């Protein structure tokens, strides 16, 4: 299955993102092999920096480093995919400014919802940053459920048990992009969250 052949955006209604940066994973994946989905915030300005880009894309470098920090010895995103981890963004276009409007996150969560529905064996969702958290909360609201992750700073809400249906959900910090290298304390917490998520895959309720 190629994900970008299954989901996409037809109308591009959002006004605060770069539509020319729109990207959905263009890679072949076996849905039944995926046990974890890691959702970061927005697509990069340069598609070459995306997770599945050729060479050493920035998103790939920082994500591999995050897993290495967690004790998972890998050297590429493809190795992580082979382990059962799928990577995507909550918002499929690049940012025009610092933030993303709530309406844009809500609109793009429709695409994310379709994307997540492709992976019926997923046990764990990792939400890397506030945009990813908001997107999954919008999906839950449309399903008639209460918000998956409560309001509050990531520092205070991480480390607790959250579920979306049968899937365990881990809120964490953004691991994709250059900002990952700035704060050591956040790198440490990301590593802790990845370790907890990997442990939960075998013992999820």
C-alpha positions as CSV (number, residue, x, y, z in Angstrom):
1,X,0.0,0.0,0.0
2,X,1.2,3.5,-0.8
3,X,-0.3,5.9,1.7
4,X,-0.4,8.9,-0.6
5,X,-2.6,7.0,-3.0
6,X,-5.1,6.4,-0.3
7,X,-5.5,9.8,1.4
8,X,-5.0,13.4,0.3
9,X,-6.4,16.9,0.2
10,X,-8.6,18.0,-2.7
11,X,-9.6,21.6,-1.9
12,X,-6.7,23.0,0.2
13,X,-9.0,25.4,2.1
14,X,-6.5,26.5,4.8
15,X,-5.0,30.0,4.4
16,X,-2.1,29.9,6.9
17,X,0.0,27.1,5.5
18,X,2.1,26.6,2.4
19,X,0.1,24.4,0.0
20,X,3.1,23.9,-2.2
21,X,4.7,22.0,0.7
22,X,1.8,19.5,1.0
23,X,3.1,16.0,1.6
24,X,1.6,12.6,2.6
25,X,4.0,9.7,2.9
26,X,4.9,8.4,-0.5
27,X,6.2,5.1,0.5
28,X,5.1,1.4,0.4
29,X,4.1,0.0,3.7
30,X,2.3,-3.1,4.9
31,X,-0.4,-1.8,7.3
32,X,-0.6,-5.0,9.3
33,X,3.1,-4.7,10.2
34,X,2.7,-1.2,11.8
35,X,2.2,-1.2,15.6
36,X,3.2,2.4,16.4
37,X,2.4,5.7,14.7
38,X,4.5,8.7,15.6
39,X,2.8,12.0,14.6
40,X,4.7,15.2,14.6
41,X,3.4,18.7,13.8
42,X,3.8,20.0,10.3
43,X,5.4,19.1,7.0
44,X,8.8,20.7,6.4
45,X,9.3,23.6,3.9
46,X,11.6,21.3,1.9
47,X,10.3,17.9,1.0
48,X,13.9,16.6,1.0
49,X,13.8,17.0,4.8
50,X,10.7,14.8,5.3
51,X,11.0,11.5,7.0
52,X,11.1,9.3,3.9
53,X,13.4,11.6,1.8
54,X,16.5,10.3,0.1
55,X,19.9,10.5,1.8
56,X,19.8,12.0,5.3
57,X,16.6,14.1,5.6
58,X,16.5,16.3,8.7
59,X,13.3,14.8,10.1
60,X,14.9,11.4,9.7
61,X,18.1,12.4,11.4
62,X,16.5,13.9,14.5
63,X,14.0,11.0,14.7
64,X,16.7,8.3,14.5
65,X,18.7,10.3,17.1
66,X,15.6,10.3,19.4
67,X,15.3,6.5,19.1
68,X,19.0,6.1,19.7
69,X,18.7,8.2,22.8
70,X,16.0,5.8,23.9
71,X,18.3,2.9,23.5
72,X,17.1,1.7,20.1
73,X,20.2,1.3,17.9
74,X,19.1,2.1,14.4
75,X,20.6,4.2,11.6
76,X,17.7,5.0,9.4
77,X,13.9,5.7,9.3
78,X,13.5,2.6,7.1
79,X,14.9,0.4,10.0
80,X,12.3,1.9,12.3
81,X,9.6,1.3,9.7
82,X,10.8,-2.3,9.5
83,X,10.4,-2.5,13.3
84,X,6.7,-1.4,12.9
85,X,6.9,2.4,13.4
86,X,5.2,4.7,10.9
87,X,5.9,8.4,10.8
88,X,3.6,11.2,9.6
89,X,2.6,14.8,10.4
90,X,-0.7,16.2,11.8
91,X,-0.7,19.1,9.3
92,X,0.4,18.1,5.8
93,X,1.5,21.5,4.6
94,X,4.4,23.7,5.8
95,X,3.9,26.7,8.1
96,X,3.8,30.3,7.0
97,X,4.5,31.6,10.5
98,X,5.3,30.4,14.0
99,X,1.9,28.9,14.8
100,X,-0.9,27.0,13.1
101,X,-4.6,28.1,13.5
102,X,-6.9,25.8,15.2
103,X,-9.2,25.7,12.2
104,X,-6.3,24.5,10.1
105,X,-5.4,21.7,12.5
106,X,-9.1,20.7,12.6
107,X,-9.3,20.6,8.8
108,X,-6.1,18.6,8.4
109,X,-7.2,16.2,11.1
110,X,-9.7,14.8,8.6
111,X,-6.8,13.6,6.5
112,X,-4.9,12.3,9.5
113,X,-8.1,10.4,10.5
114,X,-8.2,8.7,7.1
115,X,-4.5,7.9,7.4
116,X,-4.8,6.3,10.8
117,X,-7.7,4.2,9.7
118,X,-5.4,2.4,7.3
119,X,-3.5,0.9,10.2
120,X,-5.8,-1.4,12.1
121,X,-3.0,-3.2,14.0
122,X,-1.6,-0.1,15.7
123,X,-1.3,-0.3,19.5
124,X,0.4,3.0,20.2
125,X,0.1,6.6,19.0
126,X,2.9,9.0,19.9
127,X,1.8,12.7,19.7
128,X,4.9,14.8,19.2
129,X,3.9,18.3,20.1
130,X,0.8,20.4,20.7
131,X,-0.4,20.3,17.1
132,X,-0.4,16.5,17.0
133,X,-2.2,16.4,20.3
134,X,-4.9,18.9,19.1
135,X,-5.4,16.9,15.9
136,X,-6.1,13.6,17.6
137,X,-8.4,15.4,20.1
138,X,-10.4,16.7,17.0
139,X,-10.6,13.2,15.7
140,X,-11.9,11.9,19.0
141,X,-14.5,14.7,19.2
142,X,-15.9,13.8,15.8
143,X,-16.2,10.2,17.0
144,X,-18.3,11.4,19.9
145,X,-15.6,10.8,22.4
146,X,-14.0,13.0,25.0
147,X,-10.6,14.5,24.3
148,X,-7.8,11.9,24.4
149,X,-5.3,14.2,26.0
150,X,-6.3,16.8,28.6
151,X,-5.4,20.5,28.4
152,X,-2.1,21.4,30.0
153,X,1.6,21.7,29.4
154,X,3.3,18.6,28.1
155,X,5.5,18.5,31.1
156,X,2.5,18.0,33.4
157,X,0.5,15.6,31.3
158,X,3.1,13.3,30.0
159,X,3.8,10.1,31.8
160,X,0.1,9.3,32.5
161,X,-2.0,6.6,30.8
162,X,-4.2,7.8,27.9
163,X,-6.2,5.8,25.4
164,X,-8.0,6.4,22.1
165,X,-10.1,3.3,21.8
166,X,-7.8,0.4,22.4
167,X,-4.7,2.4,21.4
168,X,-2.4,3.7,24.1
169,X,-1.5,7.4,23.5
170,X,1.7,9.1,24.5
171,X,1.9,12.9,24.5
172,X,5.5,14.1,24.1
173,X,7.6,16.9,22.6
174,X,8.5,17.5,18.9
175,X,11.3,15.3,17.7
176,X,11.3,16.3,14.0
177,X,13.5,19.2,12.9
178,X,16.5,21.2,14.1
179,X,14.7,22.3,17.3
180,X,15.2,18.8,18.7
181,X,18.9,19.5,19.3
182,X,18.4,22.7,21.3
183,X,17.0,21.5,24.7
184,X,18.7,18.5,26.4
185,X,15.9,18.2,28.9
186,X,13.3,17.7,26.2
187,X,15.5,15.2,24.5
188,X,15.7,13.2,27.7
189,X,11.9,13.3,28.1
190,X,11.3,12.3,24.5
191,X,13.6,9.3,25.0
192,X,11.7,8.3,28.1
193,X,8.4,8.6,26.2
194,X,9.7,6.4,23.4
195,X,10.9,3.8,25.8
196,X,7.5,3.7,27.5
197,X,5.7,3.5,24.2
198,X,7.8,0.6,23.0
199,X,7.2,-1.2,26.2
200,X,3.5,-0.6,26.0
201,X,3.3,-2.2,22.5
202,X,3.6,-5.6,24.1
203,X,1.5,-4.9,27.1
204,X,-1.2,-2.4,26.0
205,X,-4.5,-2.9,27.6
